[in-house]
Amino acid sequence: MQTKTSFKKELRQWTKNWELYVIFLPVIAYFIIFHYLPMYGVQIAFKDFIANQGITGSPWVGFKHFERFFDSYYFTRIMENTIVIGLYELAAGFPIPIILALMIHEVRSSKFRRFVQTVTYMPHFLSTVVMVGLVVMFLSPVSGLVNSMIVAFGGERISFMTEPGWFKSIFVWSGVWQTMGWSSIIYLAALAGIDPQLHEAAKVDGAGRLKRIWHVNLPGIAPTMMILLILNIGSVLGIGFEKVFLMQNPLNMEASDVIATNVYRSGILGAQYSFSAAVGLFNSIINFILLVTVNRIARKAGSSSLW
């Protein structure tokens, strides 16, 4: 009888806010259809996939494709480029939105603050193709603005897009410029939630603006920073394909070849579907391990964590 009563109580709580669950249904459907159901095809990473036999009819080969990837000539180069770019993005792209949010938050003029926010948000809405087109145009060795300035100061023109040594910096810092304004929004929201009385108390104690930022603002947004750091570390090997592919050319391949482009060449161009699935699965597993590990470390350290 008691179980029946508790069931009715839970059912009543669910039906009370049924509109919210209906609104949430498209999100659930999206993840099920486009993220979970496709996992069925991951098994081709352990098979020699033959198109006319389908996934279930293709023969099992175990870890053959993983071993092939680990023993391949380009494995070291691919992993090195992916890890270096991922860590470079993390080191440059994580703190800058925080610094930008702190600076915007300290601006007293509301008009100037809105102007800065608008200017820094706008690059986020540029497509990857347009973004890379702007980078190529500005860095052109013939008519690019950057090279024109270098020549004006007595330097020599540099072919940025064809020299491997420049690729990682161009890739990372153009991404930072494009995303820092949009990424700062969540930190601005966290800063807005800090109790103003903490600042008043700090002023009474004689704390200046820099000390209030260090002792009030940063601790106030620390949980948000930790959550986003965990998410960023969990995707450190998830270098996007589109931008790398658009910036890539035979001359900078030494520095631009990453896991995503290798999967594209072997899977799409080379029709080696099982091999590319194995490489992609390896990448996802490493990202998952990093996410779980960092989350566990953060939880044991007493900081905020995802779960």
C-alpha positions in Angstrom: 0.0 0.0 0.0 2.8 2.3 0.9 4.6 1.5 -2.4 1.5 2.3 -4.3 1.1 5.7 -2.5 4.7 6.7 -3.1 4.4 5.7 -6.8 1.3 8.0 -7.1 3.2 10.8 -5.4 6.1 10.5 -7.9 3.7 10.2 -10.8 2.0 13.4 -9.6 5.3 15.2 -9.5 6.2 14.1 -13.0 2.9 15.2 -14.4 2.9 18.5 -12.6 5.7 19.8 -14.9 4.9 17.8 -18.0 5.4 20.8 -20.3 9.0 21.0 -19.4 9.6 17.4 -20.2 7.8 17.8 -23.6 10.1 20.7 -24.4 13.1 18.5 -23.4 12.0 15.7 -25.7 13.6 17.1 -28.9 16.9 17.3 -27.2 16.7 13.7 -26.0 15.7 12.6 -29.5 18.6 14.5 -31.0 21.2 12.7 -28.8 19.6 9.3 -29.2 19.3 9.6 -33.0 22.6 11.3 -33.9 24.9 10.3 -31.0 23.8 7.0 -29.5 22.3 5.0 -32.4 25.4 5.6 -34.6 27.5 3.8 -31.9 26.2 0.6 -33.4 28.5 1.2 -36.4 31.6 1.5 -34.2 32.0 -2.3 -34.4 33.5 -2.0 -37.9 36.7 -0.8 -36.2 37.1 -4.5 -35.2 36.1 -5.8 -38.6 37.2 -5.8 -42.2 34.2 -3.9 -43.4 32.8 -5.0 -46.8 30.1 -2.8 -48.1 28.0 -5.4 -49.9 28.1 -7.7 -46.8 27.1 -5.0 -44.4 28.2 -4.4 -40.8 27.0 -7.7 -39.4 28.3 -9.8 -42.4 31.8 -8.4 -42.3 34.5 -10.6 -40.7 35.9 -9.9 -37.3 39.6 -9.0 -37.2 40.1 -7.9 -33.6 42.6 -5.1 -33.0 44.2 -5.4 -36.5 43.4 -1.8 -37.5 44.5 -0.4 -34.2 47.8 -2.2 -34.5 48.1 -0.9 -38.1 47.6 2.7 -36.9 50.1 2.3 -34.0 52.7 0.8 -36.4 52.1 3.3 -39.2 54.9 5.6 -40.4 52.9 8.8 -39.6 51.7 7.7 -36.2 54.3 9.8 -34.3 53.7 12.8 -36.4 49.9 12.7 -36.2 49.9 12.2 -32.4 52.5 14.8 -31.8 50.6 17.4 -33.9 47.3 16.6 -32.3 48.6 16.7 -28.7 50.7 19.9 -29.2 47.8 21.7 -30.9 45.4 20.5 -28.3 47.6 21.6 -25.4 48.4 24.9 -27.2 44.7 25.6 -27.5 44.1 24.8 -23.9 47.0 27.0 -22.7 46.1 30.0 -24.8 42.3 29.6 -25.2 41.3 28.8 -21.6 42.7 31.8 -19.6 42.1 34.6 -22.2 38.2 34.5 -22.0 38.6 34.7 -18.2 40.9 37.7 -18.4 38.6 39.3 -21.0 35.5 38.8 -18.7 37.3 40.3 -15.7 38.3 43.3 -17.8 34.8 43.8 -19.2 33.3 43.4 -15.7 35.5 46.2 -14.4 34.5 48.7 -17.0 32.3 51.4 -15.5 31.0 52.9 -18.7 28.0 50.8 -19.9 28.2 52.1 -23.5 31.9 51.2 -23.7 31.2 47.8 -22.1 28.5 47.0 -24.7 30.8 48.2 -27.5 33.6 45.9 -26.3 31.2 43.0 -25.9 29.8 43.4 -29.4 33.3 43.7 -31.0 34.6 40.6 -29.2 31.4 38.5 -29.9 31.2 39.2 -33.6 34.0 36.9 -34.8 32.1 33.9 -33.2 29.4 34.3 -35.9 31.8 33.9 -38.8 31.7 30.5 -40.4 34.9 28.5 -40.5 35.3 29.0 -44.2 35.1 32.8 -43.9 37.4 32.7 -40.9 40.1 30.8 -42.8 39.6 33.0 -45.8 40.3 36.1 -43.7 43.4 34.5 -42.3 44.7 33.6 -45.7 44.0 37.1 -47.0 45.7 38.9 -44.1 48.7 36.6 -44.2 49.1 36.6 -47.9 52.8 37.0 -48.8 51.9 39.2 -51.8 49.1 41.6 -50.7 48.5 40.6 -47.0 48.2 43.3 -44.4 50.6 41.6 -42.0 53.3 41.2 -44.6 52.8 44.8 -45.8 53.4 46.0 -42.2 56.5 43.7 -41.9 57.9 45.2 -45.2 57.1 48.8 -43.9 59.2 48.2 -40.8 62.1 46.9 -42.9 61.5 43.1 -42.7 61.1 40.5 -45.4 57.9 38.9 -46.5 56.9 35.6 -44.8 54.9 32.9 -46.4 53.0 32.1 -43.2 50.5 29.5 -44.7 53.2 27.3 -46.3 55.8 27.2 -43.5 55.1 24.4 -41.0 56.6 26.4 -38.1 53.8 29.0 -38.3 50.9 26.7 -38.7 50.2 25.9 -35.0 50.4 29.5 -33.8 48.2 30.7 -36.7 45.6 28.0 -36.0 45.5 28.5 -32.3 45.5 32.3 -32.1 43.0 32.8 -34.9 40.8 30.4 -32.9 41.3 32.4 -29.7 40.4 35.6 -31.5 37.3 34.1 -32.9 36.0 32.5 -29.7 37.3 34.5 -26.7 34.3 37.0 -26.7 31.7 34.2 -26.9 33.5 32.1 -24.3 33.6 35.0 -21.9 29.8 35.2 -21.6 29.6 32.4 -19.1 32.3 34.0 -16.9 30.5 37.3 -17.1 27.3 35.6 -15.9 29.3 34.0 -13.0 30.7 37.4 -12.1 27.3 39.0 -12.1 26.2 36.4 -9.5 28.9 37.4 -7.0 27.4 39.1 -3.9 28.2 42.9 -4.1 28.5 42.9 -0.3 31.8 41.0 -0.7 33.2 43.9 -2.7 31.9 46.4 -0.2 33.6 44.5 2.6 36.8 44.3 0.7 36.7 48.1 0.1 36.2 48.7 3.8 39.3 46.6 4.5 41.3 48.7 2.1 41.5 46.3 -0.9 42.1 48.0 -4.3 40.6 46.9 -7.6 43.3 44.3 -8.3 43.1 42.8 -4.9 39.3 42.6 -5.2 39.7 40.8 -8.5 42.1 38.3 -7.0 40.4 37.7 -3.6 36.7 38.2 -4.6 36.1 37.7 -8.3 38.4 34.8 -9.0 37.2 32.7 -6.1 33.7 33.5 -7.0 34.0 32.1 -10.5 36.4 29.3 -9.5 33.7 26.6 -9.7 32.8 27.7 -13.3 36.4 27.8 -14.3 37.0 24.2 -13.0 34.0 22.8 -14.8 35.0 24.4 -18.1 38.6 23.3 -17.6 37.5 19.7 -17.1 35.5 19.9 -20.3 38.3 21.5 -22.3 40.8 18.8 -21.1 38.3 16.1 -22.0 38.4 17.3 -25.6 42.1 18.2 -25.9 42.6 15.6 -28.7 39.3 16.7 -30.4 40.9 19.0 -32.9 38.2 20.1 -35.3 38.5 18.9 -38.8 37.1 21.8 -40.9 39.6 24.5 -39.9 42.6 22.2 -40.1 41.6 20.9 -43.4 41.0 24.3 -44.9 44.3 25.6 -43.7 46.2 22.5 -44.7 48.3 22.2 -47.8 51.1 19.9 -49.0 53.8 22.3 -47.7 52.6 22.6 -44.1 51.4 18.9 -43.8 54.3 18.2 -41.5 52.7 20.4 -38.8 49.1 20.3 -39.8 48.4 16.5 -40.1 46.2 15.5 -37.1 43.9 12.6 -36.3 40.9 14.2 -37.9 42.5 14.8 -41.2 44.1 11.3 -41.2 40.7 9.8 -40.7 39.3 11.8 -43.6 42.1 10.8 -46.0 42.0 7.1 -45.0 38.2 6.8 -44.5 36.7 9.1 -47.1 39.3 9.3 -49.8 40.9 5.9 -49.3 37.6 4.1 -48.5 39.3 2.4 -45.6 36.3 2.6 -43.4 37.4 0.1 -40.7 40.8 1.7 -40.3 39.4 5.2 -40.0 36.7 4.0 -37.5 39.5 2.5 -35.4 41.5 5.7 -35.4 38.4 7.7 -34.5 37.5 5.3 -31.8 41.0 5.5 -30.3 40.7 9.3 -30.3 37.4 9.2 -28.5 38.6 6.7 -25.9 41.6 8.8 -25.0 39.4 11.9 -24.7 37.0 10.0 -22.4 39.9 8.7 -20.2 41.2 12.3 -19.9 37.8 13.6 -19.0 37.1 10.9 -16.3 40.7 11.2 -14.9 40.6 15.0 -14.5 37.1 15.0 -13.1 38.1 12.4 -10.5 41.2 14.5 -9.6 39.1 17.6 -9.2 36.5 15.8 -7.0 39.2 14.4 -4.7 40.8 17.8 -4.5 37.5 19.2 -3.2 36.9 21.4 -6.3 33.8 21.4 -8.5 33.4 18.4 -10.8 31.0 17.2 -13.4 29.8 14.3 -11.3 
